[in-house]
Amino acid sequence: MALTAAVGTATRAVSLRHFVRLKLRIIGNGFRGQPRRVALFAGGVLFGLLYAFAGFALAAVTGSADNADAAHLAAALGGGVVALAWTLLPLVFFGVDETLDPARFALLPVNRRTLVTGLLTAALIGVPAAATLIATAGLVVSAGALGGFGAALVEAVGVLLGLVFCVAVSRAVTSAFATMLRSRRTRDLAAVLLAVFAAMIGPLQIAINRASVDADWRRFLPAAEIVGWTPFGAPYTAGFDVADGDWWAAPAKLAISAVTIVLLLWWWSRTLESAMVGTASTGRAARATTAGDPVELLFPRILGWARRDRFGAVLAREVRYWWRDARRRANLITFAVAALFVSAMVNFSEAIWGDEPTRDVTASPLSFTLSMVFVGTLAAVTLANQFGFDGTAYAADIIAGVPGRLQIAARAAAFAVYVLPLVVLIAVIIGVLVGEPGWIPMALGTLAGTFGCGLAANSMLSVVGAYALPETSNPFALNTGAGLARGLLSLLAMLVTVVVAVPLLIGALFAGDVWLWLALPVGLAYGLGAAWLGSVIVGDLLDRRMPELLQTITPRR
């Protein structure tokens, strides 16, 4: 009703204020009778303001100290990092706020240009955009201190353009990537591209660290100059060019920003249309059946061993969902990227962060075990909101009377079908790269133990800390305030998993060389025991909380 009232009749012009009022009304309605959501939103505002004012102070201090080189460096590289964060973080961690789901406008008389500009305006209303604006506003103070009112005015325009660019690139990239993940033909290409990106992070950090050791920070000024002419840094350096007397560069950089924003909005509008009308399936046509014929549950080939009962049915369904659901598939890709990054950072920390960077890798059994603990922890964290993926479809399990223990065990087994091969591959790769293939059994045992502990901890959180996900085809979309909930749940799940997995770290620390071979059987037994005990405890809790859980994960309109 609110959506219809905001759009009005076909003859009534739709303006940007309708989108703003619509988003504010939906947010307000979502807070009614939801004290936890209000608390999460208030926490997000608090953290956003904290980081915003810290960024404002850092951005303003360089110009106030009358250091032009440091100010230009902070504007180019700092602004570029902010824009890059807006581009990548929604894909990796926080998602994007889709209070206004584009799919709900598909049947309404709103042209595409109005829809894109309206959604962009609505996206500017939120904690992330406000925090970014406050933080980058410090550059206006810095430019004003160096170049006076003219430089401050140009920098203010640049900061506003930079904010619009950040929101536009975030929406365009997530929308395009969501469309790509919805296409089952291109999911492998998406995984390869993300893996290549993850592989580039380590070498890039090593190169930057080697360039910065015992070096004057002014050596980064040429890099800052280059970044300043890209869409990521151009809007944030225009005012400082005025302060330096390069008036010709300011309009050129502002024009770069404006043209890039127009191109991003055009790109977004193309992928937005796909999100509104949906993506046709390219799979095989459904097999024809006649009335009265029983419906056969098709088990994936990988589950040919599974028994044909309730456990097998739930297992087969979840295995198919993890492969076909774009939202779940995005989480699997995110885990693969993050696991490679974390394990590389821990084992190659000396080469990356040492006082004298070197190509030699000096890993210890303890650091190697610690990296595998982090990988196993990350592997299970996706299940912290496993019922939120189902939404209202979870009612089918309640109606069918599926026991809680069976649900938890089958869902964990289905998730393990995809994750365990990944963690085994990571253990082998890292073991070979550090030059210690004999540590691979220890890594496998540590991964098995930690992953089992993670399954137990995250299954518990998925029952007591679930939250609703928006009904949208965008796998990165989240409701207002859900980004903080997702982050807090992930951190809590990781902390609990690490605490439960402490015995594995103690074994690596005190058992010596014996642990290289004891870790595999001990880790397997410890992980299986933790996963079984978790399925029993959480399953009994789920039996008592099924109605409340369904109400919690049902999206509010």
DAKAJO-V496308 format. One record per residue. N is the residue number from 0. OMEGA is omega in whole degrees, 0 to 359 (none if undefined). NEAR is the number of other ideal C-beta (glycine too) atoms within 12 Angstrom. Layout:
BEGIN
((N | OMEGA | NEAR) (N | OMEGA | NEAR))
END
This chain:
BEGIN
((0 | 179 | 11) (1 | 180 | 23) (2 | 179 | 28) (3 | 180 | 19) (4 | 182 | 16) (5 | 182 | 29) (6 | 178 | 29) (7 | 181 | 19) (8 | 183 | 13) (9 | 183 | 13) (10 | 182 | 8) (11 | 182 | 15) (12 | 178 | 16) (13 | 181 | 31) (14 | 182 | 18) (15 | 182 | 25) (16 | 177 | 18) (17 | 178 | 31) (18 | 179 | 34) (19 | 180 | 26) (20 | 180 | 25) (21 | 180 | 36) (22 | 179 | 33) (23 | 180 | 23) (24 | 179 | 24) (25 | 177 | 32) (26 | 180 | 29) (27 | 178 | 20) (28 | 179 | 21) (29 | 180 | 29) (30 | 183 | 23) (31 | 180 | 13) (32 | 181 | 12) (33 | 182 | 24) (34 | 179 | 12) (35 | 179 | 23) (36 | 177 | 27) (37 | 180 | 20) (38 | 178 | 17) (39 | 179 | 30) (40 | 178 | 29) (41 | 176 | 18) (42 | 177 | 21) (43 | 177 | 33) (44 | 181 | 23) (45 | 180 | 17) (46 | 179 | 23) (47 | 179 | 28) (48 | 180 | 22) (49 | 180 | 18) (50 | 180 | 23) (51 | 182 | 28) (52 | 174 | 21) (53 | 177 | 18) (54 | 178 | 30) (55 | 181 | 29) (56 | 180 | 22) (57 | 181 | 31) (58 | 185 | 44) (59 | 189 | 32) (60 | 184 | 22) (61 | 178 | 31) (62 | 179 | 35) (63 | 177 | 24) (64 | 177 | 17) (65 | 178 | 15) (66 | 186 | 21) (67 | 181 | 31) (68 | 179 | 26) (69 | 179 | 29) (70 | 179 | 43) (71 | 178 | 44) (72 | 180 | 36) (73 | 181 | 44) (74 | 184 | 54) (75 | 184 | 41) (76 | 178 | 33) (77 | 177 | 39) (78 | 178 | 50) (79 | 178 | 34) (80 | 178 | 29) (81 | 180 | 43) (82 | 178 | 42) (83 | 177 | 26) (84 | 177 | 26) (85 | 182 | 38) (86 | 191 | 29) (87 | 185 | 27) (88 | 176 | 27) (89 | 179 | 37) (90 | 189 | 39) (91 | 191 | 33) (92 | 196 | 27) (93 | 186 | 32) (94 | 179 | 40) (95 | 180 | 47) (96 | 178 | 40) (97 | 173 | 39) (98 | 173 | 39) (99 | 181 | 43) (100 | 181 | 32) (101 | 182 | 42) (102 | 182 | 28) (103 | 178 | 28) (104 | 188 | 33) (105 | 185 | 21) (106 | 182 | 13) (107 | 182 | 28) (108 | 179 | 18) (109 | 180 | 34) (110 | 188 | 17) (111 | 180 | 26) (112 | 179 | 19) (113 | 181 | 25) (114 | 182 | 35) (115 | 180 | 37) (116 | 178 | 32) (117 | 178 | 35) (118 | 177 | 45) (119 | 179 | 37) (120 | 179 | 31) (121 | 179 | 36) (122 | 178 | 42) (123 | 179 | 29) (124 | 181 | 30) (125 | 182 | 36) (126 | 181 | 31) (127 | 181 | 38) (128 | 180 | 32) (129 | 180 | 24) (130 | 178 | 29) (131 | 180 | 41) (132 | 180 | 33) (133 | 182 | 30) (134 | 182 | 38) (135 | 176 | 45) (136 | 175 | 33) (137 | 177 | 38) (138 | 177 | 53) (139 | 178 | 41) (140 | 181 | 32) (141 | 179 | 44) (142 | 178 | 45) (143 | 179 | 29) (144 | 182 | 28) (145 | 188 | 36) (146 | 178 | 32) (147 | 187 | 17) (148 | 182 | 17) (149 | 179 | 23) (150 | 179 | 37) (151 | 180 | 29) (152 | 179 | 22) (153 | 179 | 39) (154 | 177 | 45) (155 | 176 | 31) (156 | 179 | 30) (157 | 179 | 46) (158 | 178 | 44) (159 | 176 | 30) (160 | 178 | 40) (161 | 178 | 50) (162 | 179 | 39) (163 | 178 | 36) (164 | 181 | 46) (165 | 181 | 46) (166 | 182 | 40) (167 | 181 | 42) (168 | 178 | 40) (169 | 181 | 42) (170 | 182 | 47) (171 | 183 | 39) (172 | 180 | 31) (173 | 179 | 43) (174 | 179 | 43) (175 | 181 | 33) (176 | 176 | 44) (177 | 178 | 39) (178 | 180 | 33) (179 | 180 | 34) (180 | 177 | 40) (181 | 179 | 33) (182 | 183 | 26) (183 | 179 | 22) (184 | 186 | 16) (185 | 182 | 21) (186 | 178 | 29) (187 | 178 | 17) (188 | 178 | 17) (189 | 180 | 31) (190 | 180 | 26) (191 | 181 | 17) (192 | 179 | 22) (193 | 178 | 32) (194 | 177 | 27) (195 | 178 | 16) (196 | 179 | 27) (197 | 180 | 31) (198 | 181 | 20) (199 | 185 | 18) (200 | 182 | 25) (201 | 178 | 29) (202 | 179 | 21) (203 | 178 | 17) (204 | 178 | 23) (205 | 181 | 26) (206 | 180 | 17) (207 | 181 | 20) (208 | 179 | 25) (209 | 179 | 22) (210 | 186 | 18) (211 | 181 | 20) (212 | 179 | 20) (213 | 182 | 12) (214 | 176 | 14) (215 | 182 | 13) (216 | 177 | 20) (217 | 176 | 17) (218 | 179 | 18) (219 | 181 | 25) (220 | 176 | 25) (221 | 177 | 17) (222 | 178 | 23) (223 | 178 | 33) (224 | 179 | 28) (225 | 179 | 17) (226 | 181 | 31) (227 | 178 | 41) (228 | 174 | 27) (229 | 178 | 27) (230 | 181 | 37) (231 | 183 | 35) (232 | 185 | 40) (233 | 183 | 41) (234 | 185 | 51) (235 | 181 | 55) (236 | 183 | 52) (237 | 180 | 47) (238 | 180 | 53) (239 | 172 | 51) (240 | 176 | 37) (241 | 179 | 36) (242 | 178 | 37) (243 | 180 | 25) (244 | 179 | 16) (245 | 183 | 24) (246 | 182 | 20) (247 | 184 | 14) (248 | 184 | 27) (249 | 179 | 35) (250 | 179 | 21) (251 | 180 | 23) (252 | 176 | 41) (253 | 177 | 35) (254 | 176 | 22) (255 | 180 | 29) (256 | 182 | 40) (257 | 180 | 26) (258 | 179 | 20) (259 | 179 | 30) (260 | 178 | 33) (261 | 180 | 24) (262 | 179 | 19) (263 | 179 | 35) (264 | 177 | 33) (265 | 178 | 21) (266 | 179 | 25) (267 | 182 | 38) (268 | 180 | 30) (269 | 179 | 19) (270 | 179 | 32) (271 | 179 | 41) (272 | 177 | 25) (273 | 179 | 28) (274 | 182 | 40) (275 | 184 | 28) (276 | 180 | 18) (277 | 181 | 19) (278 | 180 | 24) (279 | 180 | 11) (280 | 178 | 13) (281 | 181 | 12) (282 | 181 | 14) (283 | 178 | 8) (284 | 181 | 7) (285 | 181 | 9) (286 | 183 | 11) (287 | 177 | 7) (288 | 178 | 10) (289 | 182 | 8) (290 | 178 | 7) (291 | 179 | 6) (292 | 177 | 9) (293 | 179 | 8) (294 | 182 | 12) (295 | 176 | 11) (296 | 181 | 19) (297 | 178 | 19) (298 | 174 | 24) (299 | 182 | 23) (300 | 182 | 13) (301 | 181 | 20) (302 | 178 | 26) (303 | 181 | 14) (304 | 188 | 14) (305 | 179 | 26) (306 | 184 | 16) (307 | 177 | 17) (308 | 183 | 16) (309 | 178 | 22) (310 | 179 | 27) (311 | 180 | 25) (312 | 178 | 28) (313 | 179 | 37) (314 | 180 | 36) (315 | 179 | 32) (316 | 182 | 34) (317 | 178 | 40) (318 | 178 | 33) (319 | 181 | 26) (320 | 181 | 30) (321 | 180 | 35) (322 | 187 | 27) (323 | 181 | 23) (324 | 183 | 31) (325 | 182 | 34) (326 | 179 | 33) (327 | 179 | 33) (328 | 177 | 34) (329 | 178 | 37) (330 | 177 | 39) (331 | 179 | 38) (332 | 178 | 36) (333 | 178 | 39) (334 | 181 | 42) (335 | 180 | 37) (336 | 183 | 35) (337 | 181 | 33) (338 | 177 | 41) (339 | 182 | 36) (340 | 183 | 33) (341 | 181 | 31) (342 | 178 | 44) (343 | 181 | 33) (344 | 182 | 28) (345 | 186 | 33) (346 | 180 | 39) (347 | 183 | 34) (348 | 181 | 27) (349 | 180 | 23) (350 | 184 | 29) (351 | 190 | 29) (352 | 184 | 20) (353 | 179 | 18) (354 | 178 | 13) (355 | 182 | 14) (356 | 183 | 25) (357 | 178 | 18) (358 | 181 | 16) (359 | 180 | 13) (360 | 180 | 27) (361 | 179 | 18) (362 | 177 | 31) (363 | 177 | 20) (364 | 180 | 35) (365 | 179 | 26) (366 | 178 | 29) (367 | 177 | 44) (368 | 180 | 46) (369 | 178 | 32) (370 | 179 | 42) (371 | 175 | 51) (372 | 178 | 47) (373 | 179 | 39) (374 | 178 | 49) (375 | 178 | 51) (376 | 178 | 46) (377 | 183 | 43) (378 | 185 | 51) (379 | 188 | 50) (380 | 179 | 45) (381 | 182 | 46) (382 | 182 | 48) (383 | 176 | 41) (384 | 186 | 39) (385 | 179 | 43) (386 | 176 | 41) (387 | 176 | 39) (388 | 183 | 36) (389 | 184 | 34) (390 | 182 | 30) (391 | 179 | 24) (392 | 178 | 23) (393 | 178 | 37) (394 | 180 | 20) (395 | 177 | 18) (396 | 180 | 31) (397 | 181 | 26) (398 | 180 | 13) (399 | 179 | 17) (400 | 179 | 14) (401 | 181 | 29) (402 | 181 | 24) (403 | 180 | 32) (404 | 180 | 27) (405 | 179 | 29) (406 | 183 | 41) (407 | 182 | 41) (408 | 182 | 34) (409 | 179 | 35) (410 | 179 | 44) (411 | 179 | 46) (412 | 178 | 36) (413 | 178 | 39) (414 | 181 | 42) (415 | 179 | 34) (416 | 181 | 27) (417 | 188 | 33) (418 | 184 | 39) (419 | 175 | 30) (420 | 179 | 19) (421 | 182 | 33) (422 | 176 | 44) (423 | 178 | 29) (424 | 179 | 25) (425 | 179 | 42) (426 | 180 | 43) (427 | 182 | 23) (428 | 182 | 26) (429 | 179 | 42) (430 | 179 | 32) (431 | 183 | 19) (432 | 179 | 27) (433 | 178 | 33) (434 | 181 | 18) (435 | 179 | 25) (436 | 177 | 18) (437 | 178 | 19) (438 | 184 | 36) (439 | 176 | 30) (440 | 177 | 30) (441 | 179 | 44) (442 | 180 | 49) (443 | 178 | 37) (444 | 178 | 41) (445 | 178 | 54) (446 | 180 | 50) (447 | 180 | 41) (448 | 181 | 48) (449 | 179 | 51) (450 | 176 | 51) (451 | 176 | 43) (452 | 179 | 44) (453 | 177 | 47) (454 | 180 | 48) (455 | 183 | 40) (456 | 183 | 42) (457 | 175 | 47) (458 | 176 | 48) (459 | 179 | 39) (460 | 181 | 37) (461 | 179 | 44) (462 | 185 | 39) (463 | 183 | 27) (464 | 182 | 33) (465 | 176 | 36) (466 | 185 | 40) (467 | 174 | 35) (468 | 182 | 40) (469 | 177 | 37) (470 | 183 | 25) (471 | 178 | 35) (472 | 178 | 35) (473 | 183 | 43) (474 | 182 | 36) (475 | 184 | 42) (476 | 176 | 40) (477 | 174 | 36) (478 | 178 | 42) (479 | 181 | 39) (480 | 182 | 38) (481 | 178 | 38) (482 | 177 | 35) (483 | 178 | 34) (484 | 179 | 34) (485 | 179 | 39) (486 | 180 | 27) (487 | 178 | 27) (488 | 180 | 33) (489 | 180 | 36) (490 | 179 | 22) (491 | 179 | 25) (492 | 179 | 36) (493 | 180 | 33) (494 | 180 | 22) (495 | 180 | 31) (496 | 180 | 41) (497 | 179 | 31) (498 | 181 | 21) (499 | 182 | 34) (500 | 181 | 43) (501 | 179 | 22) (502 | 178 | 30) (503 | 177 | 46) (504 | 178 | 34) (505 | 177 | 19) (506 | 179 | 31) (507 | 184 | 36) (508 | 189 | 18) (509 | 185 | 16) (510 | 178 | 22) (511 | 184 | 15) (512 | 179 | 15) (513 | 183 | 16) (514 | 179 | 31) (515 | 181 | 29) (516 | 177 | 21) (517 | 186 | 26) (518 | 184 | 44) (519 | 179 | 30) (520 | 179 | 21) (521 | 180 | 30) (522 | 178 | 40) (523 | 180 | 25) (524 | 181 | 20) (525 | 181 | 34) (526 | 179 | 42) (527 | 178 | 26) (528 | 179 | 22) (529 | 179 | 38) (530 | 179 | 42) (531 | 180 | 24) (532 | 178 | 25) (533 | 180 | 39) (534 | 179 | 34) (535 | 183 | 23) (536 | 182 | 24) (537 | 179 | 39) (538 | 177 | 31) (539 | 177 | 22) (540 | 180 | 24) (541 | 179 | 36) (542 | 181 | 24) (543 | 187 | 15) (544 | 183 | 26) (545 | 179 | 30) (546 | 179 | 17) (547 | 179 | 19) (548 | 179 | 34) (549 | 178 | 26) (550 | 182 | 22) (551 | 185 | 30) (552 | 177 | 35) (553 | 180 | 26) (554 | 177 | 29) (555 | 180 | 28) (556 | none | 18))
END
